[in-house]
């Protein structure tokens, strides 16, 4: 047998074996991811109702940004923690929201939830309860453990000027 035939046969065998060694396609988790995020949004409302700052904060990634109307953004989980702790201390606090749409990117590593909210807090000027209504947009990022955490959380008030939350 000539050298060319032996090399050609060896290449054919290698190609035959390597064809069976391809990486399987990633598992489709789209529907499960949608359910997970939708359920997390509902659970998050409960955490706000209980004023459970630690559980509220647990929804955010370490590098998240929280953008509320009329205040500078809170960047990073520690800054968000301080903002949330201040908010939950308000005696008039009542915060509820509903995700009206949840979408997961085709790649499965990012998602978003958008919806409406209602927030009652003490107005710093009048010292009376004031209610704000608006919309929110949250960008979620899938974590290495498969869980989802909020990367960006932004609220937009429907009120002209919206409530002012002093820091």
Residue, then its C-alpha position, 0 to 999 in steps of 0.5 A: x500500500x502506498x503512503x498516500x493511500x495510508x495517509x488518505x485512509x487515516x484522514x478518512x477515519x479521523x473525519x469519520x470519528x470527529x463527526x460524531x464528537x461535535x458538541x450538542x446544541x445548547x439546551x433550549x431553556x426559553x420557556x423555563x426562563x420566561x417562567x422563572x423571570x415572570x415568577x420572580x417579578x411576582x415574588x419581588x412584589x411580595x418582598x416589597x410588600x413585606x419591606x424585606x430589603x435583603x430579599x429585594x436587593x437579592x434580585x440585583x446583580x453585583x454590577x446592577x444599576x437602579x435608575x429612579x425618577x429625579x435621583x442619581x442612579x444607584x450603581x452597584x449592589x451596595x449603592x442599591x442596598x443603601x437606596x432600598x433601605x432608605x425607601x423601605x423605612x418610609x412609613x407610607x411606602x406602598x409599592x406594587x408593579x406588574x410585568x406586562x411583557x417578558x422577553x428572553x433573547x434568542x441567545x438565552x443570556x439576557x432578558x427584559x421585563x416591562x410593565x407598570x408600577x404604583x408607588x406611594x411614599x412620603x412627599x418630602x415637601x408636604x410630609x404627606x403620602x404621595x402616589x406615583x404611577x409609571x412604567x418600568x424596564x428591567x434588563x435581566x442577565x443570566x448568571x453562571x449558575x443559571x439563575x437570573x439577576x437584574x442588571x438594569x432597573x429603570x422607572x419612568x414616572x407619569x407625573x410631571x416632575x415625579x416624586x423627589x426622593x431625597x438621599 
